[in-house]
Amino acid sequence: MSLTLENLSREVDGVDYIRDANLTFEAGSFNVLLGRTLAGKTSLMRLMAGLDKPDNGRLIYNGEDVTGQSVQNRNISMIYQQFINYPNLTVYENIASPLRLAKMTESEIDRRVKETASMLRIDPLLKRYPLELSGGQQQRLALARALTREPGLLLLDEPLSNLDAQLREQMRSELKRLQRETGVTAIYVTHDQSEALAISDRIAVMSDGLIMQIGSPKDIYERPTSEFVANFIGTTNLLRGNLNADIKAGNEAMVDTPLGKLLCTFTADVLATPTVGVVIRPENIIIAKIGDDKAATLPDSNRCDGTLLTETYLGEIVEYEVGVGDETVLIRTKPTESLTPQDAVTLHFPTSQTLALIEKSN
């Protein structure tokens, strides 16, 4: 099932919960709504489910306008943060409950229950009751009850947030596997950036009821379109700079920053303002000790010198903090550099990875 939101808005007591949301979720895709608390994620999901009605805009399911239809007519299943299982019913009867409401035959109910339980690896538990299950098994049971209806759209509102870190990671993989196997269109709400990057085909980043950026995990991380997204997703270095309007080539422009002049990649709307934010991910900065052979091979442009302040070993990577004038620059690299604090170092910022952005207003 595909879902399209057209200019969707909702206001409650004079407060904008959702503002002009335009999104398309392709059939069979795994999508994430990502944002901080009160960003509007759950409010938008409730509109998709039909639990709330928008003040403006339309919801299109498979080409059909369902904006005014009730939740019962939308062929969706929804799982909440506080997943609910019926404690007085066995695992089998919990999974069967929505099928009985749909008045399916006993043979069809039995087939679907056993098929779904096997897919979720809880088929040996069908005679147990929910309180006899672990947290992860209870979550699988809630998923089984949602999926046994074979919905066109599966809505998941922070369903893993009450699990411990190890179990949450296991369930992420399970969810992704299940979504691929069933082909259901999934929309998943979370505030966890790493979870969003790990699980999704596409991410919609939200803030104050607005959709700030939509794209693949790779696009969102590597090509943020605003300072908000760059700061919210992962770790970044952010510098204030002034666009040098006299020097432009293709999608590049020279920016005067506290680290000196940097040739940056920019988006079209950057040219509307002389003041920009320059975003540089720590892993994209090249570091070398002054005097070493590596330092001599670095380009003269997009380069500055500084002093290594700290070194933090993190196993697969090492983090360096380098002081450049009044600025502190964070670098992440593999632990192959022979550097120690107080070393004089040089830094190089590849133009393709040095982004000039403007902040999008909310």
C-alpha positions as CSV (number, residue, x, y, z in Angstrom):
1,M,0.0,0.0,0.0
2,S,1.3,3.4,-0.9
3,L,0.4,6.5,1.2
4,T,0.6,10.2,0.2
5,L,0.1,13.1,2.5
6,E,-0.8,16.3,0.7
7,N,-0.5,19.7,2.6
8,L,-1.6,18.0,5.8
9,S,-2.1,20.3,8.8
10,R,-3.6,20.1,12.3
11,E,-4.0,22.7,15.0
12,V,-5.0,22.1,18.7
13,D,-6.0,25.0,20.9
14,G,-4.2,27.4,18.7
15,V,-1.0,25.3,18.6
16,D,0.2,23.9,15.2
17,Y,0.8,20.2,15.7
18,I,1.4,19.5,12.0
19,R,2.2,22.1,9.4
20,D,1.8,21.5,5.6
21,A,3.1,17.9,5.6
22,N,3.8,16.6,2.2
23,L,5.1,13.0,2.1
24,T,4.9,9.9,-0.1
25,F,5.5,6.4,1.3
26,E,6.1,3.9,-1.4
27,A,4.4,0.5,-1.2
28,G,6.7,-2.0,0.5
29,S,9.1,0.5,2.0
30,F,10.3,1.0,5.6
31,N,10.0,4.6,6.6
32,V,11.0,6.5,9.8
33,L,9.6,9.7,11.3
34,L,12.5,11.0,13.3
35,G,12.5,13.9,15.7
36,R,12.8,15.1,19.3
37,T,9.9,14.9,21.8
38,L,7.0,17.1,20.7
39,A,8.3,17.3,17.1
40,G,4.9,16.1,15.8
41,K,5.8,12.5,15.0
42,T,2.9,10.8,16.9
43,S,0.5,13.5,15.9
44,L,1.3,12.8,12.2
45,M,1.0,9.1,12.7
46,R,-2.4,9.5,14.3
47,L,-3.6,11.4,11.2
48,M,-2.3,8.6,9.0
49,A,-4.2,6.1,11.2
50,G,-7.5,8.0,11.1
51,L,-7.5,8.5,14.9
52,D,-7.5,12.3,14.4
53,K,-8.8,14.4,11.5
54,P,-6.6,17.0,9.7
55,D,-7.8,20.6,9.6
56,N,-6.4,20.9,6.0
57,G,-5.0,18.5,3.4
58,R,-5.6,15.0,2.2
59,L,-4.5,11.4,2.8
60,I,-4.3,9.2,-0.3
61,Y,-4.0,5.4,0.1
62,N,-3.3,3.6,-3.1
63,G,-4.7,6.5,-5.1
64,E,-7.9,6.7,-3.0
65,D,-8.7,9.8,-0.8
66,V,-9.4,8.4,2.7
67,T,-9.2,11.7,4.6
68,G,-12.7,11.4,6.1
69,Q,-12.8,7.7,6.5
70,S,-12.6,6.0,9.9
71,V,-9.7,3.8,11.1
72,Q,-11.7,0.6,10.5
73,N,-11.7,1.3,6.7
74,R,-8.0,1.9,6.2
75,N,-6.5,-1.7,6.4
76,I,-3.8,-0.6,8.9
77,S,-2.3,-2.0,12.1
78,M,-0.7,0.1,14.8
79,I,1.7,-0.8,17.6
80,Y,2.3,1.6,20.4
81,Q,5.2,2.2,22.8
82,Q,3.2,0.5,25.5
83,F,2.4,-2.7,23.5
84,I,-0.8,-4.3,24.7
85,N,-1.4,-8.1,24.9
86,Y,-4.5,-9.6,26.4
87,P,-3.3,-11.3,29.7
88,N,-6.2,-13.7,30.0
89,L,-5.7,-15.1,26.4
90,T,-3.1,-17.6,25.3
91,V,-0.5,-16.5,22.7
92,Y,-2.6,-18.4,20.1
93,E,-5.8,-16.5,21.0
94,N,-4.0,-13.2,21.2
95,I,-2.9,-13.6,17.6
96,A,-6.3,-14.9,16.5
97,S,-8.3,-12.1,18.2
98,P,-8.4,-9.6,15.2
99,L,-9.2,-12.5,12.9
100,R,-12.1,-13.6,15.0
101,L,-13.4,-10.0,14.9
102,A,-13.2,-10.1,11.1
103,K,-15.3,-13.3,11.3
104,M,-12.8,-15.5,9.4
105,T,-13.2,-19.3,9.3
106,E,-11.5,-21.4,11.9
107,S,-9.3,-23.0,9.3
108,E,-8.1,-19.6,7.9
109,I,-7.6,-18.4,11.5
110,D,-5.5,-21.4,12.3
111,R,-3.4,-21.1,9.2
112,R,-2.7,-17.4,9.7
113,V,-1.9,-17.8,13.4
114,K,0.6,-20.6,12.9
115,E,2.1,-19.0,9.8
116,T,2.6,-15.6,11.6
117,A,3.9,-17.2,14.8
118,S,6.4,-19.2,12.9
119,M,7.6,-16.1,11.1
120,L,8.1,-14.3,14.4
121,R,9.7,-17.5,16.0
122,I,7.1,-17.8,18.8
123,D,5.3,-20.9,17.5
124,P,6.6,-23.0,20.4
125,L,4.8,-20.5,22.8
126,L,1.3,-20.7,21.4
127,K,-0.2,-22.3,24.6
128,R,1.5,-19.8,27.0
129,Y,0.0,-16.7,28.4
130,P,1.6,-13.2,28.0
131,L,2.8,-13.0,31.6
132,E,4.8,-16.2,31.0
133,L,6.8,-14.5,28.2
134,S,10.0,-12.4,28.3
135,G,9.9,-8.7,27.2
136,G,11.1,-9.6,23.7
137,Q,8.6,-12.4,23.3
138,Q,5.8,-10.1,24.4
139,Q,6.9,-7.6,21.8
140,R,6.9,-10.3,19.1
141,L,3.4,-11.3,20.2
142,A,2.2,-7.7,19.7
143,L,3.8,-7.7,16.3
144,A,2.2,-11.1,15.4
145,R,-1.3,-9.8,16.3
146,A,-0.7,-6.7,14.1
147,L,0.7,-8.7,11.2
148,T,-1.8,-11.6,11.1
149,R,-4.4,-9.3,9.7
150,E,-2.1,-8.8,6.7
151,P,-2.4,-5.0,6.8
152,G,-1.4,-2.8,3.9
153,L,0.2,-0.3,6.3
154,L,2.0,-1.0,9.6
155,L,2.4,2.0,12.0
156,L,4.9,1.6,14.8
157,D,5.0,4.3,17.5
158,E,8.4,3.9,19.3
159,P,7.6,0.1,19.8
160,L,11.1,-0.8,21.1
161,S,11.8,2.1,23.6
162,N,10.8,0.0,26.7
163,L,13.3,-2.8,25.9
164,D,16.9,-2.9,27.0
165,A,19.7,-1.9,24.6
166,Q,20.7,-5.4,23.5
167,L,17.1,-6.6,23.0
168,R,16.2,-3.4,21.2
169,E,19.1,-4.0,18.7
170,Q,17.9,-7.6,18.1
171,M,14.3,-6.5,17.6
172,R,15.4,-3.8,15.1
173,S,16.9,-6.6,12.9
174,E,13.7,-8.7,13.4
175,L,11.5,-5.8,12.3
176,K,13.6,-5.1,9.2
177,R,13.5,-8.8,8.3
178,L,9.8,-9.1,8.9
179,Q,9.0,-6.0,6.8
180,R,11.1,-7.4,3.9
181,E,9.4,-10.8,4.2
182,T,5.8,-9.5,4.4
183,G,6.2,-6.6,2.0
184,V,4.1,-4.4,4.3
185,T,4.6,-0.6,4.1
186,A,6.0,0.3,7.5
187,I,6.1,3.8,9.2
188,Y,8.2,3.8,12.4
189,V,8.4,6.7,14.9
190,T,11.5,7.2,16.9
191,H,13.7,9.9,18.5
192,D,16.8,7.7,18.2
193,Q,19.0,8.8,15.3
194,S,21.1,5.6,15.2
195,E,17.9,3.5,15.1
196,A,16.5,5.6,12.3
197,L,19.7,5.2,10.2
198,A,20.0,1.5,10.9
199,I,16.4,0.5,10.1
200,S,14.9,2.7,7.4
201,D,14.7,3.0,3.6
202,R,13.7,6.7,4.0
203,I,13.7,9.1,6.9
204,A,11.5,12.2,7.4
205,V,13.2,14.5,10.0
206,M,10.6,16.5,11.9
207,S,10.8,19.6,14.2
208,D,7.9,21.6,15.7
209,G,5.3,20.0,13.3
210,L,7.4,20.7,10.2
211,I,9.1,18.1,8.0
212,M,12.7,19.5,7.8
213,Q,14.2,16.9,5.3
214,I,13.2,13.7,3.6
215,G,15.7,11.2,2.1
216,S,17.6,8.0,2.4
217,P,19.7,7.5,5.6
218,K,22.8,8.1,3.5
219,D,21.4,11.4,2.0
220,I,20.2,12.6,5.4
221,Y,23.6,12.0,7.0
222,E,25.9,13.0,4.2
223,R,23.9,15.8,2.7
224,P,21.8,17.6,5.3
225,T,20.0,20.5,3.9
226,S,19.9,22.6,7.1
227,E,22.0,23.2,10.2
228,F,19.2,21.7,12.3
229,V,19.4,18.3,10.5
230,A,23.2,18.4,10.5
231,N,23.3,18.9,14.3
232,F,20.5,16.4,15.0
233,I,21.8,13.5,13.0
234,G,25.2,12.3,14.2
235,T,28.1,14.5,15.3
236,T,29.4,17.5,13.3
237,N,31.6,20.5,13.4
238,L,29.7,23.7,12.8
239,L,31.3,26.9,11.9
240,R,29.9,30.4,11.2
241,G,31.0,31.8,7.9
242,N,30.4,34.5,5.3
243,L,29.9,33.7,1.7
244,N,32.5,35.2,-0.6
245,A,30.2,36.1,-3.5
246,D,33.1,36.7,-5.9
247,I,34.3,33.1,-6.0
248,K,31.9,30.5,-7.2
249,A,32.3,27.5,-9.5
250,G,29.5,25.0,-10.2
251,N,28.0,24.1,-6.8
252,E,31.0,25.4,-4.9
253,A,31.6,28.7,-3.1
254,M,34.4,30.2,-1.0
255,V,33.4,30.9,2.6
256,D,35.3,33.0,5.1
257,T,35.4,31.0,8.4
258,P,37.3,31.1,11.7
259,L,39.6,28.4,10.2
260,G,40.3,30.6,7.1
261,K,38.9,30.5,3.6
262,L,37.2,27.1,2.8
263,L,35.9,26.1,-0.6
264,C,32.5,24.5,0.2
265,T,29.8,22.5,-1.5
266,F,26.5,24.4,-1.2
267,T,22.8,24.0,-1.9
268,A,21.0,26.6,-4.1
269,D,19.3,28.4,-1.3
270,V,22.6,29.2,0.4
271,L,23.1,32.0,-2.2
272,A,20.1,33.8,-0.7
273,T,22.2,34.9,2.4
274,P,25.8,35.9,3.0
275,T,25.9,34.2,6.4
276,V,26.1,30.4,6.3
277,G,26.9,27.5,8.6
278,V,29.8,25.3,7.4
279,V,29.2,21.7,8.4
280,I,32.1,19.2,8.5
281,R,31.7,15.6,9.7
282,P,34.5,14.5,12.0
283,E,35.3,11.4,9.9
284,N,35.8,13.5,6.7
285,I,38.7,15.6,8.1
286,I,42.2,14.5,7.2
287,I,44.8,15.0,10.0
288,A,48.6,14.8,9.8
289,K,51.5,15.7,12.0
290,I,53.4,18.7,10.7
291,G,56.7,17.6,9.3
292,D,55.5,14.1,8.4
293,D,55.4,12.8,4.8
294,K,51.6,12.6,4.9
295,A,51.4,16.4,5.7
296,A,53.5,17.2,2.7
297,T,51.1,15.4,0.4
298,L,48.0,17.3,1.5
299,P,46.7,20.1,-0.8
300,D,47.5,23.6,0.1
301,S,43.8,24.7,-0.2
302,N,41.1,24.0,2.5
303,R,43.8,23.5,5.1
304,C,44.8,24.9,8.4
305,D,47.2,24.2,11.2
306,G,46.5,23.7,14.9
307,T,47.5,21.9,18.1
308,L,46.3,18.4,19.1
309,L,44.6,18.9,22.4
310,T,43.1,15.5,23.3
311,E,43.2,11.9,22.0
312,T,40.4,9.4,22.9
313,Y,40.8,5.8,21.9
314,L,37.4,4.1,21.1
315,G,38.6,0.8,19.6
316,E,37.8,0.9,15.9
317,I,38.3,4.7,15.8
318,V,40.1,7.4,17.7
319,E,38.8,10.9,18.4
320,Y,41.1,13.9,18.3
321,E,40.3,17.5,19.4
322,V,42.4,20.0,17.7
323,G,42.7,23.7,18.7
324,V,42.8,26.2,15.8
325,G,42.8,29.7,17.2
326,D,39.6,30.0,19.3
327,E,38.0,27.0,17.7
328,T,38.1,23.3,18.6
329,V,37.7,20.8,15.8
330,L,36.7,17.2,16.3
331,I,38.3,14.5,14.1
332,R,37.5,10.8,13.9
333,T,39.8,8.4,12.2
334,K,41.2,4.9,12.3
335,P,43.8,4.4,15.0
336,T,46.7,4.4,12.6
337,E,48.0,8.0,13.2
338,S,51.1,8.4,15.4
339,L,49.9,11.5,17.2
340,T,50.1,12.6,20.8
341,P,48.6,15.7,22.6
342,Q,50.5,18.9,22.0
343,D,51.7,17.8,18.6
344,A,51.5,20.5,15.9
345,V,49.1,19.1,13.2
346,T,47.6,20.2,9.9
347,L,44.0,19.6,8.9
348,H,42.6,19.2,5.4
349,F,38.8,19.6,4.6
350,P,37.8,18.0,1.3
351,T,35.5,20.4,-0.6
352,S,32.9,17.7,-1.4
353,Q,32.5,16.9,2.3
354,T,32.6,20.6,3.5
355,L,29.0,21.8,3.3
356,A,27.7,25.4,3.4
357,L,24.1,25.4,4.7
358,I,21.6,27.9,6.0
359,E,19.3,27.3,8.9
360,K,15.7,26.7,7.8
361,S,13.3,28.6,10.0
362,N,10.5,26.8,11.8
